[in-house]
Every structure is written in C-alpha cells, then in structure tokens.
Amino acid sequence: MGGPISMRIRYHAISVAMIIFSLYSCERHNYDLLDPSSAGVMTIYTTADGLPGNDVRDIKLDSKNNLWFTFPGHGTATFNGKTWSSITASPSQLLSNSVTVLDETSSGTIVIGTSEGLSILSASNVWSSVTDPVSGMNVSAIKVASNGWVWVGTQNQGFFINKGTGFVKTLSAKYSNVNAIEEGLAENIFLGTDSGIIRWNGTDYSYIKKSDGLPAEKVTALRYDSRGRLWIGTVGGRTAAWLDRGGIHQLDLMAGTDSLSIKDIHEDRRGYIWFATYGNGLIMYDGIISSSFKEYNGFAENNVNSIGEDKDGNLWFGLASRGAVKYTLPIGTK
C-alpha cells in the first residue's frame, strides 16, 4: 500500500496577499513561521492510504483530537494523526453506510447523520439510534448548540430539535430541505435551506431571503467567525456573503463564474476564510483579496465538499472523488 502523495504548491497571488496583508496590522495578529520548510505543503490521502472512500463529505475534530470523516456509501472513519480507523454498518450498529455529517456533544457523544436517521455513539462506546419510520430521516446537517440542544436538518423532512427530552420534528413545506446549521451571536441558530435562511432567536423564527440581500435562495454553507460575522454560501449566487449587525454584505470571490456552488466555509487560525466549492476548487479570502486553489495551479480537484482542522491547525479538505488533502499552514501562533 503506497504512502500519501506530497506536493508543494506555491502561489504568487498568496505571496502578494501576505505582503499586502501585513501592512494592515489591524486586520491580523502577529505570527511567526512555524516551519518554513513545510509552508504550503499539501498531502493527499486516498483509499490507498486507508480512507474507506474517496468522496469525503464532512470533517470534524473531536474532544480527543481525533479527526472524523464521513463517506457516502462507506460509513465513517477517524484519523489520530497516524492511522485510520473505519466504522461501517456491519459489524457496528451504524444505521447506514451512507453517512453525511456528524457533530459531538459536550459529553463526548458523537451524533452521526445517515440517510436513514441518526446513529449516536456515546463516550463509553454504546450505540443508539433515532429514526422516523413514518416519513424517513435523511440527515443533511447537524449542530450541537452551546446550550446543549441538538439541531438536525434533513432533506425533504424539515428539521428536528432535541432539547434534552428527545427529538421533535418541525416541518414547513417551503423549508423542508435543510442544508446547513450554525450558531451565531446570543445563541441565535441559523438554518440554511433551499428557500433562504431560518433564524431562531430563542423565542421566534424569522426568515432571510434573497430579497434581503442573499446571493441566492439556496443556502448550502454557514460559518460563524471570530469577528462576529456569519458567513453564507449559496448555490447559484455569484458571491459569498456575511451577516453582521449591519446587515448582509456580499463578497466577490473573483471566481470567474456567474454561478458559484459553495459547499462549506471555514476560518483558519489566522482568521482567513476558506470556501469549498463544487467546480471552482478552494477559494481563500485573507481579509483583502481572494486566492484560488484549482487543478490548473496544482490543487488535487476542483470539486471540494468540506473543510476541517486538526489539533495542530492543519487544514483538511474533503474532495468529491480524490480523497482528502492535508494542508500545512505556513504561519501560526506560538
């Protein structure tokens, strides 16, 4: 079995961005090079290196510093920095090998979303499950909120909330497809749907639509950053956007297309915002300009599903057909 493939990718645009960015001290912290020799190195992992599949849908770091990966048709797997361990429907009690997303509760329980419902693995390795035998439960998003509530989005069946006494379904025909869930300021919960954003303020629901400033109606990615901005990714919009107290602001990612498909959004430890797209690779926004990682300039694939981060601050990118990429950041805090 071959080892991971390593490649060094240098981007002139990124170098220029870092020089310009350093002139704006109010936009960044002071960092030092951790290891100049490893700056910008990308390592590709595929099924030849232990991945159950090469279509990686979600990446999450748990409280034990294990990275979790989900694979449609191939279950889920963890990576401890050295070895991969996979979990499939047999011999485990995982409901289905079609695993989409996951999250962790404060007690260390892993909530795993599948096409057939939720598989729940406690910190003591006890399995349980949640299904909807009447209408089905094809899970597409999970968020464990800071107050302990577990929010679960589905395709075609709205969303479920567990406030500690079991999952209760909320269904609205217009908002039946829930693609992303994120928590913002004051414990507000945002649900990205095919028809805009549902916002829960702790008491009532409200709605954010394209007419309110969204790039497009279909919201597929949400990420709250360290500066109090809720980043919004859509399918069909030309830009990304963020929401703050001043409203919705749109950001042209200079992707060279009139129809972006943003699958995931992530903030790295430097405060840079990364966008995983389907068709346009990775796009990094450093606070001033955007830079692209695509096949034409050496990246593994133009279709990127997900972004995660390990305990050392390395970024991981889940690809649609070529596995996962580990990216060693060139700078970081001491």
C-alpha positions in Angstrom: 0.0 0.0 0.0 1.5 3.3 -1.1 2.1 6.2 1.2 0.4 9.6 0.9 1.4 11.8 -2.1 3.0 15.1 -1.1 3.3 18.2 -3.3 4.5 21.7 -2.7 2.3 24.4 -4.2 3.4 28.0 -4.3 1.1 30.7 -5.4 2.3 34.1 -6.4 -1.1 35.6 -5.5 -0.9 34.2 -2.0 2.6 35.7 -1.5 1.4 39.1 -2.7 -1.7 38.8 -0.4 0.5 38.1 2.6 2.7 41.1 1.8 -0.2 43.4 1.4 -2.0 41.9 4.4 1.0 42.6 6.7 0.6 46.3 6.1 -2.8 46.2 7.8 -1.9 45.3 11.3 -5.5 46.0 12.5 -6.6 43.1 10.4 -4.2 40.4 11.7 -2.3 39.2 14.7 1.5 38.8 15.0 2.6 35.3 13.8 5.9 33.6 13.2 6.8 30.9 10.8 6.5 27.5 12.5 8.5 25.7 9.9 9.4 27.4 6.6 10.3 24.1 5.0 6.8 22.8 5.4 5.0 26.0 4.5 2.2 25.4 2.0 2.7 21.7 1.7 -0.3 19.7 0.7 -0.6 15.9 1.3 -3.2 13.8 -0.4 -4.8 10.8 1.2 -6.9 8.3 -0.8 -8.2 4.8 -0.3 -4.7 3.5 -1.0 -3.7 5.2 2.4 -6.6 3.8 4.4 -9.6 6.0 3.6 -12.8 4.0 3.2 -13.8 6.1 0.2 -12.6 9.0 -1.9 -15.8 11.1 -1.6 -15.4 12.9 1.7 -18.5 14.8 2.9 -17.7 16.1 6.4 -14.6 16.6 8.6 -14.8 17.3 12.3 -12.3 17.3 15.2 -13.5 15.7 18.4 -12.5 16.4 22.0 -10.0 13.6 21.9 -8.2 15.2 19.0 -9.3 12.6 16.5 -10.5 13.8 13.1 -13.7 12.3 11.9 -14.5 11.9 8.2 -17.8 10.8 6.6 -18.2 8.9 3.3 -21.4 8.3 1.4 -21.6 4.5 1.0 -18.6 3.8 3.1 -19.5 4.8 6.6 -17.2 7.0 8.7 -13.6 6.9 9.8 -11.3 8.6 12.3 -7.7 9.6 12.0 -5.4 10.1 15.0 -2.5 11.6 13.1 -1.0 8.2 12.2 -3.6 5.6 11.5 -7.2 5.4 10.1 -10.0 3.5 11.8 -13.3 3.0 9.9 -16.8 2.3 11.2 -19.4 0.7 8.9 -22.9 -0.6 9.4 -21.5 -4.1 9.9 -20.2 -5.1 12.4 -21.1 -1.9 14.2 -24.6 -0.6 14.9 -24.3 2.3 12.4 -27.7 2.7 10.8 -26.3 3.0 7.3 -23.1 3.3 5.4 -24.4 6.4 3.7 -23.0 8.8 6.3 -23.3 12.6 5.6 -22.4 14.7 8.6 -21.6 14.5 12.3 -21.1 16.5 15.5 -20.1 16.0 19.1 -21.9 16.9 22.3 -20.2 18.3 25.4 -20.3 14.8 27.0 -18.2 13.3 24.1 -21.2 11.6 22.3 -20.8 11.6 18.6 -24.0 12.2 16.7 -23.7 10.7 13.2 -26.2 11.6 10.4 -27.0 9.0 7.8 -29.6 8.6 5.0 -31.7 6.6 7.4 -31.5 8.6 10.6 -29.2 9.3 13.4 -26.6 6.9 14.8 -25.4 8.0 18.3 -22.1 6.7 19.8 -21.6 7.6 23.4 -18.3 8.3 25.0 -18.5 4.8 26.6 -19.0 3.3 23.1 -22.7 2.5 23.5 -24.8 2.8 20.3 -28.3 4.2 20.0 -30.3 5.5 17.1 -33.1 7.9 16.1 -35.3 7.3 13.1 -38.6 8.5 11.7 -40.4 5.4 10.5 -43.3 7.3 9.1 -41.6 9.9 6.8 -37.9 9.0 6.9 -34.9 10.9 8.2 -32.3 11.6 5.5 -29.9 13.7 7.6 -28.1 16.6 5.9 -26.9 18.9 8.8 -26.2 18.6 12.5 -25.3 21.3 15.0 -24.9 20.8 18.8 -25.6 24.3 20.1 -23.8 25.9 23.1 -26.9 25.3 25.3 -26.7 21.6 24.5 -29.7 21.4 22.1 -29.1 19.2 19.1 -30.4 20.5 15.8 -30.7 18.1 12.9 -31.5 19.1 9.3 -32.9 16.7 6.7 -33.7 16.6 3.1 -37.5 16.8 2.5 -38.5 16.5 6.2 -37.5 19.8 7.7 -35.5 19.7 10.9 -35.5 18.1 14.4 -34.6 19.6 17.7 -33.6 17.7 20.9 -33.8 20.0 23.9 -32.9 17.1 26.2 -36.1 15.2 26.1 -36.0 13.6 22.6 -36.1 14.8 19.0 -39.1 16.8 17.9 -39.7 17.5 14.2 -40.5 20.9 12.7 -41.7 20.8 9.1 -42.6 23.6 6.7 -43.1 22.6 3.1 -41.2 25.6 1.7 -38.2 25.0 4.1 -38.2 21.2 4.1 -34.7 20.9 2.7 -32.1 22.0 5.4 -28.6 22.0 4.1 -26.6 23.7 6.9 -27.0 24.8 10.5 -24.8 27.2 12.5 -25.0 29.1 15.8 -24.3 32.9 15.9 -24.4 35.7 18.5 -26.7 35.4 21.5 -27.3 31.7 20.8 -29.2 32.5 17.6 -29.5 29.4 15.4 -29.4 29.8 11.6 -30.6 27.1 9.2 -29.7 27.2 5.6 -32.5 25.9 3.3 -33.4 25.7 -0.3 -35.5 28.8 0.3 -33.2 31.1 2.3 -32.3 31.1 6.0 -34.5 30.3 9.0 -33.3 32.2 12.1 -34.2 31.2 15.6 -33.6 33.9 18.3 -34.5 31.8 21.2 -38.2 32.7 21.1 -39.4 33.0 17.5 -38.4 32.1 13.9 -37.7 34.7 11.2 -36.6 34.4 7.6 -33.9 35.8 5.5 -34.3 35.7 1.7 -32.7 36.8 -1.5 -34.7 40.0 -1.3 -33.0 40.7 2.0 -29.5 40.5 0.3 -28.7 36.8 0.0 -26.7 36.0 -3.2 -29.2 33.2 -3.9 -32.1 31.5 -2.3 -30.4 28.0 -1.8 -28.2 28.3 1.2 -25.7 25.4 1.5 -23.0 26.6 3.9 -22.9 28.7 7.1 -20.0 29.6 9.3 -19.7 32.0 12.3 -16.3 33.5 12.5 -14.1 35.1 15.3 -15.1 38.6 14.3 -18.8 38.0 14.8 -19.7 37.5 11.2 -22.0 34.7 9.9 -20.6 33.7 6.5 -23.1 32.5 4.0 -22.6 30.2 1.0 -25.2 29.6 -1.7 -25.7 27.6 -4.9 -26.4 29.8 -7.9 -25.2 33.1 -6.4 -22.2 35.0 -7.9 -20.8 36.0 -4.5 -20.4 34.8 -0.9 -21.9 36.9 1.8 -21.7 37.6 5.5 -24.3 38.8 8.1 -23.4 41.1 11.0 -25.3 43.7 13.0 -25.1 46.0 9.9 -27.0 43.5 7.7 -25.9 41.4 4.8 -22.7 42.2 2.9 -21.7 40.5 -0.3 -18.1 39.5 -1.2 -17.0 38.9 -4.8 -14.6 35.9 -4.6 -13.3 36.6 -8.2 -14.1 33.0 -9.1 -14.6 33.9 -12.8 -18.2 32.5 -12.8 -21.7 33.8 -12.5 -22.9 30.8 -10.5 -20.9 29.7 -7.5 -21.7 26.4 -5.6 -20.3 26.8 -2.1 -20.3 23.6 -0.1 -18.5 24.6 3.1 -16.9 27.6 4.8 -14.1 27.5 7.4 -12.0 30.1 9.3 -8.4 29.1 9.9 -6.3 30.1 12.9 -5.0 33.2 11.1 -8.5 34.5 10.5 -8.5 33.7 6.8 -11.8 32.5 5.4 -11.8 29.4 3.1 -14.6 28.4 0.8 -15.0 24.8 -0.5 -16.8 25.0 -3.9 -18.1 22.5 -6.4 -16.4 23.3 -9.7 -14.2 26.2 -8.6 -11.9 24.4 -6.1 -10.9 26.2 -2.9 -11.0 29.9 -2.5 -9.2 31.7 0.3 -10.0 35.2 1.5 -7.4 36.8 3.7 -9.4 39.9 4.5 -8.2 41.9 1.5 -8.1 39.7 -1.6 -9.2 36.2 -2.7 -6.9 33.5 -4.0 -7.9 30.3 -5.8 -6.7 26.7 -5.5 -7.7 24.8 -8.6 -6.4 21.9 -10.7 -4.8 24.3 -13.2 -2.4 25.6 -10.5 -1.7 22.3 -8.9 -4.6 21.5 -6.5 -6.0 18.0 -6.5 -9.6 18.6 -7.6 -12.0 21.4 -8.4 -14.9 19.7 -6.5 -14.5 20.2 -2.8 -17.1 19.1 -0.3 -15.8 20.0 3.1 -13.1 21.7 5.3 -11.9 20.7 8.7 -8.9 21.5 11.0 -6.8 19.2 13.2 -5.3 19.9 16.6 -2.2 21.4 15.1 -4.1 23.9 13.0 -3.5 22.0 9.7 -6.4 22.3 7.3 -8.1 19.3 5.8 -10.1 19.4 2.6 -12.6 16.7 1.7 -12.8 16.1 -2.1 -15.6 14.7 -4.2 -13.7 11.9 -5.8 -10.0 12.0 -4.9 -9.9 11.7 -1.1 -8.7 14.2 1.4 -6.0 16.8 1.4 -4.0 17.9 4.4 -2.6 21.5 4.2 0.2 22.6 6.5 -0.3 26.3 7.1 2.8 28.4 6.6 2.2 30.5 9.8 0.6 30.0 13.2 0.6 31.3 16.8 3.3 30.3 19.2 
